[in-house]
Amino acid sequence: MGSKRSEMILVVDDELGIRQSFNMILKDDYKIILASTGNEALELFKANPVDIVLLDILLPDMGGLELLEKFKETDPTVEVIMVTAVKEVAIAVKAIKSGAYEYIMKPFTIDDILSVIQRALEKRSLIKEVAYLRNELEVRRPFEMMVGEDPKMREIFDYITIIAQSSGTVLIQGESGTGKELVARAIHNRSPRKSEPFIVMNCAAIPITLMESEIFGYNKGAFTGAFSTRIGKLEMANKGTVFLDDVDSMDVKMQGKLLRIIQDKEFERLGSSKVLKADVRFIAASNKDLKTLIEQSEFREDLFYRLNVFPIKVPPLRERKKDVPLLLEHFTALYAKQTGKEKKQFSEDAVRMLTVEYEWPGNVRELQNLVERLITITKDPVIRSKDLPSVGPRKAEIRDMTLKEAVNTFERQYIADVLETVGGNKSKAAEKLGIHRNTLLSKTNEPDSNS
């Protein structure tokens, strides 16, 4: 016999012998809880994360069909298998229409019951996976793995390996485009929760009025327009990880509710009094200085410390420029694989320009977008410096210049770019620039060579 599975089965039957029989058959493979009445079953269902219900259709205090509807209203994903000795086709049809997975007759064989339970669990797993995949469609994954050899990045990789084994909250801070979501995914993928959902919530993209229903879900009739019960991101992520991107975008009231969930590991759907367990790991991210927001009373200090159990600071690309060639190589290979086209290369001069002469204010995301654009519009197999947009002087240099110096620097660089596009032909360059050839020569401090 293998190790016991994590799924929980609730057996509801007023006959002691039937309950004991199910318990004997299933206890070695599943977690089993037993109820003899409908009210007892509802109490157990509310207090436990039930996956499958084996439900007798005739109970002393309420009908099985009524109880089935209550189960499905509370948790639409639970699979209910009706068990009865009543040979009535109409009842079976009504049970299936009400949401029952299967209808089996007493007496039954052990193989029959094990088979139907296995199929029901597979269906439940598929439903959960579909919900997860639908959530993934909302999230654009820039690439599957982080790239970097800079000591700052290697330190982050080592830290991820250590903290992944914990379930403690993580706060990732860094500028936009630095790859905070990739860090969160790496933590999840290396954790014991890796086979469970990784659910992303872009807090900045969700209106404040919809935030609660997105996180907690809601019951049918909870508010105008709630025509059916819907599970929220917390239930969708059960046993997995929730990534709260731009957590600073949450209003203070919602921050308080998030704090309670993290502390108590419990929540309620809108329109429901049932307390649900939140077996999830929280990872939050922000591109703002949260301590400044705390001083401005825009972010709760207690939530900051609750999230900041494992802090990670992702460096901007300008602080790890040695990784630029690696990232260029990574993205060119990635797009070649995605498009099925031959992989293009960056020339040494182009790599040098992108590594040395640019500050990358948009960080890795900007580099990724640039690579995609250049690969799409460049016809040659090699992307050269002439194919690059003007990268301009570095910000640090500009800050130390007067306005006149900055204008002259831009002018020299622009002229150099135009000359490169025309193969160094000064007459053509002057024509493109809209100036006389002699003016161009004076600006470049070159003698007239009639070239």
N, C-alpha and C positions, 0 to 999 in steps of 0.2 A: 504494500500500500504506500502511495507517495505521500508527501507532506500535505497537511490540510490547506485547502485553498482559503482565500480571504473573503469569498462571497458569503453573504448571510441569507439564510432561508427561514421564513416565518411559516410555520405550520398551524393552520386554524381548523380545528375539528372538535366537535363536542364528544366524540368517542375516544376514551382514554386509550383503548387498544390501537386505534388508528394512529394517534399521536405518537405512541411508543414505537409502533412499527416504522413510521417515517424517521423517527429519531435514530433507531438502530441502523436503518439503511444508509442514512446520510451523515451521521455524526463524524465519521472518520475522514470525510472529504470536505465538509462544509461546516460553517458556524450555524447552529440550529437554535431557534427559540420557538416555544410552543404556547398556543393559546386555545382555550376551550370555548370562548364566547367572542362575539363581535366587538364588544366594548374593550375586553382585555386585549384583543388583537390590535385595535386602534391605538391603545396606550403604548403597546410594545413597538408598533410601527413608528410612532412619533419619537420614541426614545432611542431607536436603533437605525443604522444605515442598511435597510433591508434591500436586497437585490431581487429575490424571488419570493412569491407568496403561493403556498399550496392551500387552497381555500375550499372548504366544504360549502356546498350550496345551501344546506339546511342547518341553521344554527338556532339555538334556543331564544336569543334576544333580538336578532335582526336577520333579514334575508342576506344570503351570500351575494346576490346581485347588488343590493344596496351597499354592502361593505366594499365590493369591488369598485364601485363608483367613488367611494370615499378615498380608497387607496390611490386610484388614478388621479383624482383631483389634487391630492397632496403631493404625489410624485408621478408625473406622467411617464417617466422612464421605467418604473417598476414593472416587472412581468408577473402576471397573475395566472396561475394554472388552477382551473376549477376541478374539484374532485368530488364525485357524487355517485350514489347508487341509483338515482332517479333516471330512468330511461325515457327522457322526454326531449325530443328533437327541438321543440320550440324554445325550451329553456337554454339548450346548448347554443342555438343561434343567437339568442338575446345576449348571452354571456360574451360571445365573440364580438358582437356589435358594440357591447359596452366596454370593450378593450381587453378582454381576457386573451391570453396568448394561446391557450389550448384548453380542451375539455376532455377529461379522462374518466372512465367509468370504473367503479369498484365491482368486482375485485380486479386488481391489476398486478402485473409481474414487476419484479425489481428492475429488470432491464427496461421495461416500458417507462417507469418513472425516471430512471437515471437518464434515459435518452431524451425525454421531453425537457428535463431540467437543463441538460447540456445545450440543447437547441435554443431554449429560452435565454440562457446566459450569453450565447453567441449573438443572438439578436440584440440584447441589451448592450453588449460591447460594441456592436456595429453602430447602433444609434448614438452612443457616446462618441465614437470615432467620427461619425458624420458631423456631429455638432462641433467637434474640435476642428475638423477640416474646414468647415464653413467659417469658423472664427479665423483660421489661418489665411483664408482668402482676403481678409481685411488687412492683412499684414504683409508688406513687401519685404522679403528677406534679401538684403543686398548681396550677401554671400554666406556660404555655409561654415566657413571657419575664419578665425582671426589670423592675421598675418603680421608678423613683426619679430625682429631680432634685437630691437633696442632694449637695453637693460631695464627700462621702465616697463616695457611690455612683458618681458620675461618674468619680472617680479609679479606682475598681475596674473600671469598664467600660473605661476607657482601658488599664489594666494588662492586662486579659483580652485585648484586641486584640493587644497586643504579645507576650505569652507564649504565645498560642495557636499561633503559628508554630513554636514549639520543641517538642521531645519530652521536655523536662525534667520531673521530678516537681514536683507542686504540693501544698502543705499549706494547707488552708482551715480557719481557726479562727473560732469564733463561737458565741454562745449557741444553744440549741435554738430552731428556728423562724425563724432569720434568713435562710434560703434558701441554705445552703451547697451543696446539691445543684444548685440552679439555676445557681450560679456554675460548678460543675464541668461541667454540660451546656453552658453558654455557651462555655467553653474548648474543649470537644470540637467543638461545632457550628461554631466559627470556625477550626478547625484543618484541616490537610491530611488528617486522619483522619475527617472529618465523614461520609463515606459508609460508614464501617465501624461496627461495633457499639459502643455505649456501655453497658457492663455494670456494674450496681450491685451491690455486696456490702454488705449491712447487717451489719457484723461483730458488733454487739451482739445480733442476732437469731439468729445461728448458734451452736449449741452447740460448745464447744471440741473435742469428740470428732469433730465432722463438718466442722470448718474445713478440714482438709487435703483431704478428698475433694471438697469444694465448689470449692476453688481449683484443685487439680491434676487432678481427675478420677481414675478408677481403671480398671484392667483387670479383666476377668472373672476371678473367683476370688481377687482381691486380699485379700479378707476375707470373713467369714461374711455372707452376704446379697448379695454382689456377683455377681449372676447374669448380668450382661452388662457389657460395656465401656461406660463413660460418660465423655464429655469434660467437663472442668472449665471454670470461668469463664475461666481464662487462654486456653485453646484457643478458647473461644467468642468471646473478644474479640480474636482474632488480627488484627493491623494496626489495632486500634481503641484504646479507652480503658477502663481499669478504674477505677471509683470506689469507694474503700474508705471507707465511711461509718462513723463511730465507730471509727476504727482503734485507738483506745486500749483497746478491748475485747478485742483480741487478747492471748493469753497470751504471755509473754516468749519461750517456745520457738518459737512460730509467728512472732513478730516477727523472730527470727533467720533463719528460712527465707524470709520476705518480703524481708529485706535482701539475701540471696543472689540471689534472683530479680532484684531491681532492679539489682544490680551486674553479674551475669553474663548476664542475659537468657536464662536456661535453667532448665528444671525437668523433673521426671519424674512421670509418672502413678504413683499407688499401684499396686504390683504389677508395675511395668515398669522395665526398666533403660535404656529408650530415652530419650535426652536430647532434649527438644523445645525449640524456640526460642520465646521470649516477646517477640514484636514488639508490645508494648503500651505505652501511656503510663499511668503511675500518677498518680491524683489521690486524695489522702487528706483526710479531714475529721475534726475533733474539736471537741466543745464543752467540753473540759476543758483545764486548764493543763498541757500536756505537760511543761514544765520542772519543775513540781512533782512530776509522776509520775516523772520521771527521778531526782529527789532521793530519792524513796521506793522506787527500784529497781523500779518497775512499768512503766517504758517505757524501751526501749534508747536511749541517747544517740546511738549511731552511726546507728540507724534514723531518729531525729528529724532529724539533719543531712542524711541521704540524701533524706528526703522534703521537707525545707524549702528546696529549691533556689529555688522561687518561692513565697514566703509570701503569703497573703492573709488579712486580718482583716476579717470582715464585721461591721459595726456593728449593735448592737441597735436596734430600732425607736424606743425612747425617745430615742436620740441623733440621729434624723433624722425628727422628728415632722412636718416640712413635707411629707413624702412620704405621710402618712396620707390626705389627701384624694385623692391620685392612686391610692392602693391601693384606697380605697373605690370610686372610679369604675371601676377596672379589674375588681374582683371582681363588682360589680353587672352590668357589661356581660358578663362571662364567664358568670355564672349565667343571665342572660337568654338568651344564645346556647345554652347547654346544655339549658335547659328549654323553649325556644321560647316563653316568656312575655314580656310587655311589660316593658321595663326599669324598675326602680324607682329612685327618687332619695332621697338623704339630704338632709334640710332643713339650712339653714345652722347652726341651733342644734345639731342632732345632730352635724354635722361638727365644730363648735367643741368640743363636749364630748369627742368621741373624740380630737381632736387635742391639746387643751390639758389636759384634766382626767384623763387616764389614762396610766399608765406602760407599758402593754403588756408585762407580764412574759413572755407567751408569744410575743411578737414577731409577725412577719408571719403565721405559721401561726394564731395566736390571732385576728388580725384577719380572716383568711379564713374561719375557722369562725364567727365572729360574724356576718359578712355573710351567709353561707349560712343561718344560723339565723333572722336577722331577715327575710330575703327570704321564707323559707318560712312563718313564722308571722304576719307582718304583712299585714293585709288591704288596707290603703290603698296607693296607688301611691307615696306619700311616707312615708319612715321618719323619724319625728320624735324629739325628745329623750325624750318620754314613752314611746316604744317601747323605749328602751335600758335594759339592766339597770343597776343602780346602779354607777357607775364608781368611786365612792369618792374620797377625797382622794389626792393623789399621795404616793408612798412617801417622797420627800424631805421633804414636809411632816410626815408622821407621825413620822419619825425625830426631829424637833425638838420633838415634843409630849410633855407629860406624859400619863399614862393618862387622867386626867380630861378633859384637852383633846381627846384622840383620841376618847373616848366621846361628848363633846358635839358634836364635828365630825360623827361618824357619825350621831348623832341628828338634827341639823339637816338633814343631806343626805337622810336617810331620810324625814323629814317632808316635805321639799320634793318628793321623788319621789312620795309618796302624794298630796299636794295636786295635783300635775300630772296624775296618773291620774284624778282625779275632777273635773277642770276647775276647781280652786280652791275647791270647795265645802267649807268648813271643817267643817260638821256631818257630811257623809259621810266626810271624812278622819278626823275624831275617832272615828267609828264603826269604820272600818277599822283604826285604830291601837289601838282598845280603851281609849281614854282619854276623859275628859270634855272637852266643847268648850272650857270655860274653861281647862283645862290646856293644850290645844293653843294657845289664844290667848296664854297666858303664855309658852309655849316659843317662839312666833314673835314675841313682843313686839308684838302687834297689838291694837288696841282692838276691842271687840265691834261689828261692823257688821251682825249678824244675817244674814250671807250664808251 
